[in-house]
Amino acid sequence: MLCPGPRCPAALTESPHGDLGAVTQAEGGITLEEFDRLSFNMILMSPPCQPFTRLQTLPKYILLENVKGFEVSSARDLLIKTIENCGFQYQEFLLSPTSLGIPNSRLRYFLIAKLQSEPLPFQAPGQVLMEFPKMESEHPEQHAIDAVNKTEGKKIEPNVCFDSSRQCSGKEAILFKLETAEEIDRKHQQDSDLSVQMLKDFLEDDIDMNQYLLPPKSLLRYALLLDIVQPTCRRSMCFTKGYGRYIEGTGSVLQTAEDVQIENIYKSLTNLSQEEKITKLLMLKLRYFTPKEIANLLGFPPDFGMWDTRKSQLLFIKDPQIH
């Protein structure tokens, strides 16, 4: 059993003899190897009790952030029931940085609650808004989740085009990576959304690109799984704490050779030897985003400098307390 928190910094493990051993160490100082060795089967949280037992005045505002899926959970239902009983007016959202014009996808649930008798000016009771409401709008529910549309899938025919200056028909589409037609179409729509800035506005000008280039081994192994973006794209995947150490599903990589057509490279890989494939893929000059660039895409101010360049990984990605 692990009991985290400043008031309960002990890790308890059961020995083969049935007795419990206590390690007086804060959870922040326990290494991954120590966590694995402990093999605990329960984690107990120990938040301060005073806000729940001695609070005389309710807060005027409540802001909650959680992952997508919380909006359909029993925990959410209990939360809504509680704040309604306490007299709060509230509104729920599912928002991503793209809602602010930032080319990064990180869909999260948000709730804002206000202790006041008057409703929020953008309130749509019982609905989850999918974008920031327009204050002049009298019908915020038009931005809400449509339960019918959410459950009914829409079949999208392949309509892929990496040259935005020309139109492609389904017959011209090239599905050269392990992506569905729906994924390709979604990415193309994102890159066509003029309300979102281009990635080039968030990139550093002068960097040592060599230290961020993907190694040949990674290129060969994960070529079909990479989410490749260009400076003129208006999208990027959510970055995780494994970015820079793992490839699949941890974040997008940037193609810096803008004069090379990515579809031409991938179409030419068939029947090539491993060495020839690596040579072709290296022509794209794929690199990781730098810590500073990721900070920019996460909305941190320009003077924010809490990163570890030695590991090329943002400390605030690894530390959940900073989110």
N, C-alpha and C positions, 0 to 999 in steps of 0.2 A: 504494500500500500504506500502511495506517495501522497504526502500532505503538504502542498505548496503554500506559499504565502509568508510574509515577514513574521507573522505571529505563530506560524506552525512550520518551521523549516526542518522537518524531520522526514527521512525516508525510512519506512518500516518494512522489513522483509521477514518472511517466515523461514526458519532454518529447518533442516530435515528432522530435528528433534522436537519441532512444534513450538519452540519459544520464538519471541519476536526480538529482533535486533534493531536498534534505532541509530540512524546516522544524522548527527546534528549538522546539517548542511543546507543552505538555501538552494532552491531548485535551479536558480540561475547559474550556480557553480558546478552543477553536475554535468559531466561530459556524456556524449552519446554512448560511449563504451560502458560507462557506469550505469546508464539507464538500461541498456540491454542486459547487463549483468544482474541488475536488481530483479527483473522479471516480475514486476508488481502487477496485480490484477485489478487494482482500483485506484482512482485518482480522486481525492477530495479537495474541494476548493475551500478557502478560508478567507472570505472577504471581511472587511471591518464590519462589526455589528452595529456600531452607533447610528449610522444613517437609517437603519431599519427599526431601531428600538427607541431612539431619543429624539427623532426629528420632529420638531414642533410645527414647522411651517413647510408645506409642500412646495417643491420647486415650481417656478412659473413655466418652465419649458423642459421638455424631455426630447432628446435626440438619440435615436437608436439606429445602429448600423449592423447588418448581418448579411449572410450569404443568400443568394437566390434559393428559394425553397422554404425559407422561414415563413414566407407569407401564406403557405398552405399547411403549416404545422400546428399541432395542438398547443405548443408553447406560445405561438402568436395569438391564438384564440384566447388563452388565459390572460395574456398581456392586455389585449384589447378590452376584455371584460373588466380588468382591474382599473385601467386608466379611465374607462367610462364611468365606473362607480365612483372614482375620485373627482369627477367633474372636468376631465380634460377633453378638449376638442383636438382631433388628430387627423392626420393625413398620411397615407402610405405611398411609397414610391419604389419603383425598380429603375435605377439609374446607372449609367456608365459614364466614364470620362468623355465619351463621344457626345454626351448631352451638353457638355461645355465646350465642344469644338476641339477636344484633345483626341488625337488619333490613337487611342488605346482602348481595348475592350476589357472592362472589369466590372461586370454587372453585379450590383449589390442592392440589397433591400435597405430602405431607409424609412424611418418613421419620425415625424415631427409632431409633438403634442404641446398644446398651450392651455394653461389653466385660466380659462376665461369663458364667460357665458356666450359671447359672440362667436360664431363659427369662423374658421379661417377663410379668407377671401377666395382661396382656390380649392375649397374643400369639396370632395366628391365622396360622400359617405359610402363605405363598404366597397370602395374600388381602389385599385392600385394604379397610380398614374405612371405612365411609361416615359414621361419627359417632364421637364420643368414647365409648370403651368404659365400661360400668358395671363397676366393680371387683368387685362381688359376682356378676356374671354368670359362669357356668361355660361359656357357649357364645358367645364373642365372634364366632364365625364367622357368627352370624345377622345381623350388621350388615355383612357383607362384600358385595362386588360379586358378584352372581349373573350369570355369563357368559351364561346362557340368556336371562334377563330383559333383559340389556343389549342383546342383539342383536335380540330380538323386540319390535317396536313394538306399542303398545297404542292402538287407535283410540278416541278420545274424542269423543263427540258434543257439539255446542255446548250448554253449560249455564252461561250467563253471567248473573250477577246482581251489580249494584253496590250493592244494598241488602241487607245481611247479615241483615236482620230477616225476609226472606221468601225462599221457595224459588222457583227458576225451572225450568221445563221446557225441553226443547230447542226447542220451538216459540216460546217467549218470548224466546229468546236474541237479542241484538243484537250483531252483529259490525260495528261502525261504524268500525273502524280497520283498518289493514293488519296484522292479527294472525290467526293460525290459531286454530281452536277449541282445539287443544292448549295454545297459549300462554295463552289466556284462562283455561282451566281450571286451568293451573298457577299463574297469578297468584292466582286465587280461592282455591286451596288454601293458598298461602303466607299470604294475608291471614287465613285461618282458623286458622292455627297459633298457639295460645295460648302456646307455649313461647318464641316470639319477641316481643320488645318492639315497641311501636308507634313509628313515626317521631317522633311528637311528643315523646318522651322524649329525643331527640337534637337538637332544634331550639333555636335561640337565641330568647330572648324579645323583645328589643328590637333591631331592625335597621332600617336604611334600605332598605326593600323595593324602592324604585324602582330602585336600582342593580343589582338582581338580576332584575328582570322581563325576560322574553323580549321582544325587540323585535317589532313587528308583522310585519316582513319574514320573520323566522324562523318566526313562528306560521303565516303563510300558506303558506310553502314546506314546512314539516316537520310540519304538523298531524297527518297520518296516521301519522307515524313516531315521534312522541314517546312515551316511556314516562312516563306521568303517574301520580304517586302522591299520596296525601292524608296528612295528619298521622296519621290513624287506621290507615293501612296498615302491614303488617308485612313490607315488602319494599322493595328498591330495587336498581337495576342497579349493576354494578361501575363505579366512576368511573375514567376514564382521563386521561392528561395533556392531552388535547384538550378536556376539559370546560370550558365557558365560551367556547371559541373555535369549536368545532364542535358540531353538534346530534346527528346520527345516531350511535347506538351508543357515546356517550361517558359516559352516565349519565342517571339519572332527573331529571325536573323536578317541582317541587312545586306542586300546586293549592292556593292559599291562600283562594280563595272557596269555603268549605265549604258554603254554602247553595245553590250552583249545581250542578245535576245534569249531569255530564259527558256522559252519553248524550244528554240533551236538546239540548245545544249541538251535538254532532256530527250528530245526526239532522237538525237544522235547516239545515245548511250546503248541502244540495243546492239547486242552481239559484240560489244567491245570487251577487251580484257580489263582486269581491275586497274592496271596501270593507266590504260587509255581512258577509262572512266574518270579516274582521279584527275588526269590532265584536263579533261573537258570541264569537270566541275570546278576546278581551280580557276578557270577563266572567269567565273562569276564573281570572284573575290568576295565571298560571303564572310561576314564578320558578326560578332556579337555587338549588341548595343553596349556602350560604355556605362559605368555607374552613373555618371553625370547625366547622360542622355535618358536613362531610366528614371532618374529623379525628375527630370523635366517632364517626362510623360506621366508621372504620378502626381504632377501638380505642385511639386515643391518649389520654393522660391529660388532664384538664381544663386543666392549666396549660401544656400544650404550645402554643407560640406561633410555630412556624416557618412562617409563611405571608406572602405578599406581597399585602396588601389592594389595592394599586394595580392589580395585574393580576387580582385576584379568582381566583387560581389557586394551589393549594398547591404550595410548593416541593418538598415531599417526593414529590409525584406526578411532578414533572419529574426528580427526582434518583434514579436507580435504586439508589444506594449507601445510601439511607435505608430502602429496603424491607426 
